[in-house]
Amino acid sequence: MDNCDGPLVSNLLQASFERSSQFSISNAPQFAKLNRRDGAGGWSPQVTDRQPWLQLDLRDRMEVTAIATQGRYGGSDWVSGYLLLFSDTGRAWKQYRQEDGVGRFVGNVNADGVVHHKLSHSIRSRFLRFVPLDWNPSGWVGLRVEVYGCAYKSYVADFDGRSSLLYRFNQKSMSTVKDVISLHFKSHQAEGVLLHGEGQRGDYITLELHRGRLALYLNLDDTRLRFSSGRVAVTLSSLLDDQHWHSVLIERFNKQVNLTVDTHTQHFRTKGEGDSLEVDYELSFGGIPLPGKPGTFLRKNFHGCIENLYYNGINIIDLAKRRKPQIYSVGNVTFSCSEPQLVSTTFLSSSSSFLSLPATPSASGGFTVRFQFRTWNPDGLLLSTRLALEPQRLELHISNSRLRLTHHMSAQQKEEVSTGHKVNDGLWHSASLSSRGLQVTMTLDNEPSSTIELGDHMEAGDSLYFGGCPSSSPSDSCCENSTLAFQGCMRLFSINSQPMDLNLVHQGRLGDYKELQFDTCGIHDRG
């Protein structure tokens, strides 16, 4: 984009700056503007802050193309390495990575030099967060920043999982030898149709999310393939249900097609006899309505937001927003993006990550724990707790890609049940563990529950350990890493029906943790 390099921080007001902590009132975050000398000359966190960060609210979604950092003026405090996170909400964050996959930015070597980084691909976001990783070993964290970019124009539609937009052609059918379709999407679910069109002679185009990956089905003039198992999909990327924006570009000329998702492009050749794509009557976005049955859809609908949707140069969402007659709306399509507050935590280390939360007692005497997880790893400890009857303990873990519950009765004696298949597929899975009377029940997603019978009534110990055990934990304690620690993401923790606020954990006011990254799911796309 031309001239998208203006400073975005210098004119921000004090309310646009947030921080994990501050060393003093004169080290507050609003003093973190590049080349300014106000206050103590920049932002610095408290020395006890285990995960310091500086956050900017740009007041609207902006296109960010470059960043710059500087240390604290006139001192020995600067940041020598950092991460950059971005978010539309200020709650659920995503880590920026350069095209080579590296997420770490090189920072400063002194207090007053400025280090610029031009981003290999721009960020479109409202909130930015700088996360210091290293700093001057003879000083402390000190930071002044600037980000560069420009305003971002966005046409957004929100689909609730039961809605779609239909773009109706002026004639009975539309025949094209060249197509360019582009859009951005943000999905709440791993499944859902983004785009569909078909013709009576056998042509079709379908773009849909399937198990968090994007699949494109495209066929030109071959009725034999239409209902056969020969429907070939080109799939790309993974983890696309992460509630962050992803870009899609479909470019077709005759049989040659390029499909680009974010920075990944796949080239392929379509099936069929012809060179043109013939679609009858309409293209649908967000779902495939069943003709003659309003509100009924053939496949799972898209649930999330689509922005800047262009079909061969036509701005579909702009037409819908202006209620143009070519667009027919099915169900409830709105023109602002709803933002669910599902916040994840990343367990970074397969040897030392853990989260401990207090096992709050329940009125019934038993306990219930619920949470969601996603991972690529076939083994890892999810949950461990000591039972009131020592040395007994319960472990919920992933073993050989299955979910397994183990009741350790003694060093030699244990009982196990398992469920699920390939729970390390990178998708979100719901797990729960509950005790009632002499039974402990494990449930995974919508599968049948598995139960272990106990010899006595059971109460959980003082703490529940998620993902791993503290290294200081003695071998006979409530927590042992009998398998690898969990590497992946977790969210939506509840204990005895009480949601757990991980902000309190991050602030040191609840439980304990090690080697976690809060407010983001940091596992990598394997697409």
N, C-alpha and C positions, 0 to 999 in steps of 0.2 A: 504494500500500500504506500502511495506517495505521501511524503511529508507526515508520516505517522511517527514522529520522534519528539514531540513537545514534552516538556517537564510536567508531571502530573502531581508531584508531592509538594512543591514549593508553596502553592496557594491553599493547601488543605488547612482546615481549622483544627483546633486542639482535640475536638471530639472524634476526629478521624484516626487518632492514634491510640492503640491499645498495647499492652505488654503483659508478660507473665508475672513480672515484678519490677520494682525499680529500687536502685541503691539509695536514693534520697529524692526529695522533691525537686532538686535542681538537676537530677538525672532522669526526669520524667520523659515519656516517649515523644511528646510534642517537640522536644529539643533535638530530634533525630533528623533534621533537614540538612541536606548536603551544603557544605561550606558556611553553615551558620554557626555562631558562637554563643547563642543564648544559653541561659542556665549554666550548667557545668560543661557545656560544649558537646552534648550528645546524650544518647540513652545508654544507661548501664543497669543491669539487673542486680538483685541482691546476690551476695556471694554464696548464699545457701540454695539458690535456685538451681534445681537439678536439670531442668529442661527450659532454658530461657528462650523467649521469642519476642519479636517486635512485629506488630500487625498494623496494616494500613487499610483504611476504608476509603476507596476512591469515589464513594457516593453514588456511583452508577457503574454498570458494566462498561469497561474500557478495553481497548486493544493495547496491550503492553508489548513493546518490541525490544526494550533494552532496560538494564538496571545498572546502578552504580552504588558503591559503598565507600565509606571513609571512617576512620577511627574517631574517638572523642578528642575534641580540639585541645591541643596543648598538654596532653597527658601521655600515659603509656598504655592506654586501653584501646585495643582494636581487635577485630575479628579476622582471622586468617583463613577460615573456611566455613561455609554455611550452606544450608538447603533453602530452596524457595518453594513455598506452598501457595496454592491459590484456591479460592472458594467463591461461590455465588452467595452464600448465606453467612459466612463467618463461623460456621459450626463444622460442617463436613468438608475436609480438605483433601487436596490431591497434590502430590509432589511433582514439581516440574522436572523433566529430564531432557537433556539435549539429544540431538538425533543419534549420537553414539551411545545413548542409554545412560550416560553419566549424569547423576543428579547433584553432585557436589560442585559448588562454585568456589573458585580461588578468590580469597579476600585480600586483605591489606597486610603490609609489612611495616607500616608506621601509622602515626595518628592522623596525618594530614594529607597524604597522597590519596588520589581518587582512582579506584579500579572500576573500569566500565566492562560490561558484558552485553554484547548484542545477542538476543535470543535467536536460536536457530529456527524456531517456529514461535509465532507470537502467542500470547495468552489473552483470552477474552474473559475477563473476570472483574468482580467488584472488590474483592478482598485479596490482599497479599500478606504473606507471613514470612519473615526472615528468621531462620532457625540457626543460631551460631553452633558450630561443631568444634572449632578450635579458636584460640585467641592467644595474644601475647603471653608467653609463659612467665614473663617478668611483670605482668600487669593483670588486667582483667578485661571483660567484654566491654567494648565501647563501640557505638555504631551511629553513623549518620548515613542516610540513604536518599536516593532519587530514583524514580522509575520514569520511563519515557514511553510515549505512545499517543493515542488520539481517541476521540469518541467512537463508539461502536454502534452501528445502526442494526437493530434487530427486529424482525417480524416473528413473533412467537405464537404458537398454538399449543394448548394443553389438552391432552386426551386422557380420559379417565378410565380407560380399559373397556368402555362400552360405547365408544363413539368413533366416528370417522368423518372425513371430508371427501366428497365426490366432486371431481372436476369433469364436467360434461362437455363433450365435443359439440361443435356447431353442426357437424354432419354425423351420419350413422357410424362411421368408423374413421380412425386416424391411422394412416400408413406412413411410416417414416423409415428412411435408410440411415439416418443419423439421429442420435439422441444424446442430450447432455442433461443429467438429472443431478442436482446437488442439494444437500440439506445438512443440518446439524441436529443431533438428537441427544436427549438425556433420559434414560430409562429407569423406572422403578423395578422392573421385572426382567427375568432372563429370557422371556418368550414374548413375541408380539409382532404383528404384521405392520410394516412401515409403508409399503407401497404394493399395489396390485392392479394389473390390467390384463385382459384376455380377449381373444377374438374367436369367431366361430370356425375359422379354418384351422385352428390349432395353435396359434401364436399365444404366448403369455409372457408376462414379466412379474415376478414377485420378489420383493426385498423384505426379509424378516429376520428378527432375532430368534435364535434357537440355542438354548443352553448357554446364553451369554456370548455367543458368536454371531456374526452377521452372515446370512446366507442369501445369495442371489440366484434365483431360478430364471432362466431366459431361454426361450425357444422360438424359432422362426419357422412357421409354415411346415409343421410335421405332425399331423393328427395321430400318427402311430405312437408318438411319445407322450401324448397328452395325459393319458390315464395309466400309463405303464410305470413299472418300477425304474424305467430308464431316465426319469427326471433327474438330471444332474445339477447339483448345487455347487456353486463356488463359495467356499466359506473363508472368512478372514477374521483375524483378531480374536480376543477372548476378554472376559471380565467386563463386557460392555454394559452390564447392569449396575455399574458403580455409581450411578447418580451424578456423573459428570458429563460434560458435553463431549460428543464425538462427531467428527466430520465424515461425510460420505460423498463420493463423487463417482457417478457412473457415466462413462464415455463410450459410445458405440458408433462405429461406422461399418455398415454392412454386417459381416459376421465377427469382426474384431471388436473386442470389448476390454476396457480397462476398468477395474473396480478398485477404488482407493478408499481406505478407512484410516483416518488420521494420517500417519506417515507411511503406511504400508500399501503397496499397489500390487495387484495381481492381474496379469494379462491372460485372456483366454479367447477361444473361438466358440461361437454358439452352435447348438444343434439345429437341425432343420434344413430344408431345401432352399429357402429363399434368402434374400438379402434385406428384406424390409420387415419391420415389426408392425403388424396390423392389430390394433386394439379397437374393440367395438364399444361405442357409446360413451365410456367413461374410464377414468383412472380413479382408484380409491386410495386414500391415505389414512393410515391408522387402523385399518381393518378391512375385511372383505364382506360387505353386506350380502345377504342372501336375497336374490331378486324376489319381489312380491311378499317378503316377510320382514317388515320394518323392525329394526332392533335385533334381528337375528344375524349372526355372523358365522362364516364357514370355519375360520381359524381363530386362535386366541388373539385378541386385539392388543394393540400397543398401548401401554400405560406409561405416560411420561410427557415430555415436551419435545416439539419439533420447531426449529427456527430456520429462517431464510431458506425456505423450500422453493426451489426453482425447477420447473419442468420445461426444457427447451426455451429458456429465457422468460417464462411466465412465472410471476411471483404469486404462488398459489395462496399463501396465507394473507397477503395484502388483498387479493380478490375476496377472500372469505370475510376478512375484517370489514371490508366495504360493502358486504352483502351483495356482491355482483351475481347476476342470474346464472353464470356458468358454474357456480359453486353451490352444492347442496350439502347441508350439514345433517349428519345422523347422530342423534344423542347429544350429549352436552360437551361441546367444544368451546373452550374459553381462550382469551387472548392475553393471558399472563401466566407465568409458570409457577405452579404450586411447588413448594419446597418441603418435603418431609424431612424431619430432623433425625435421621438415622445415622448416628455417629459411631464410627468403628475405631478399634484400637489394634495396632499391629504389634505382634510378638516377633521380635527381630532375631533372637538367637536360639539355636537348637540346643544350647547347653545351659543358658543362664537366665532366659526370660521367665518371669512369673508375675502374677497378679494375685494378691491375697485380699479377701473381703471378709468382714465379720459374718459369722453364721448366726444371724438374728433368730432368736427362738420364735416358734409359732405357737399359737394357742392350742393346737391339736397335739403338740408334742412331737410330731414328725417334721419333715422339712421338704420343700420343693425348690429346685434350682432350674432355671431356664436360661438359655443363651443361644446365640447363633454363631456359626464359625464358617470360614472358607479357607482352603489350603490346597496346595499341590502335593504336600508330603504324605507318604503312605503310613507314617508312624509318628506318634506324638502324644504327650500327656495333655488331656483337656481339663481334668478336674480331679483333685485329690482331697480327701478329708479324713481326719481321725474320727473314730467312733468313741462314744463315752466308755464303752467296754474295751480298754486297751488290752493288747496292742492292735486291735482290729482297725482296719481302715477300708475305705472305698476308693476305687480309682475308675475314672471314665477316660478311656484313651482310644486313639486310632491305632489299629494294629493290622498290618497287611491290607490297608485301605478299607477296613471295616470298623464299625464302632463297637467297642468292647467294654463291658462293665465287669470289674473284678472286685470280689469281696475277699480281702486278705484277713483270714482268721488268726493265723500265726505265721511264723517265718516259713513253715513248710506247708501249711494248709491254706487253700484258696478255692473259691468257686467263681465260675465265669459264665457270662452269656454274651452273645454278640448279635449284631444286626447290621443291615445296610450293605451296600456294594459300591465300591469306588467313591467313597465320601471325600476323597482327595481330588475331585474333578474341577476344583476352582469355583464351584457354585456355592451359594449360601445354603447351609443346612441348619435346621432347628433341632436342638437337643434338650431333653429335660430329664431330670432325675428326681424321683419323689419317694418318700417313705411313708407307709401307713401300716400301723400294727407291726406284723412280723415280715412285711414285704418291702423290698426296694424295687422300683419300676423304672426302667430306662425306655425312653421314647425318642425316635429319630424321624423327623418330618411327619409324614402321614402314614408311616408303616406301623404294623401291629407292635404293641409294647412287649418288652421282654422283662421277666421278673426273677429276682433271686429271693429265696426264703431264708429268713434269719432265724437263729436259735433263740433270740431274745429281742425285746423291744430296743429300738435303736435311736440314739440321738447323735447329731453331728457334733464334732468338736467345736472349739472356739472360732476357727478360721476355715474358710474354703480357699484352696489354692488352685488357680486357673493357669494352665499353660506350662507349669513347671514348679520347682521348689526352690526356696532360698538356699544358697550355698552354705549358709551358716546352720541349716537345719540338721540336727543330729540324726544319726541313722535310725534310731528307734522312735523318731518323732512322727507327727501326723502326716508328713509328706516325704516321699522318696521318689526320685526320678528313676523308676524301674524301666522306663523307656526314654527316648529322646524328649526334650522339651518341645512344646508345640511351636511351629513356625507358620504364621499365617495371620488371619484377622478374626476378631470376635466383636460382637455387639449385642445390644438388647439383653443385658444381664438383669435377672430378677431373682431375688431370694425370698421365699415365702410370700410371693405375690407383691413384693416391694421392689420397684425399679431401682437399680443402682446408678447413682450419678458419678460417672468417672471423672468429672471435673473436680470433685472433692478429693478423689485419689490423686489426681495430678497436682493438686494444691497441698497435698500432705495432710489432709484433714480426715481421710478415711482409708483404712487398709494400708497396703504397701505394694511396691512394684519394683521391677528392675528390667532394663532392656526392652522397654515398651515405647512405641510412638503413638501418642494420643491423637484423636480427631481425624485419623486418616487410615485407609487400608492400603498398605504399601506393597502387596504382592504384585509380581510382574505379569504382564500379558504374555501368554505363550502362543499367541496366534501366528 
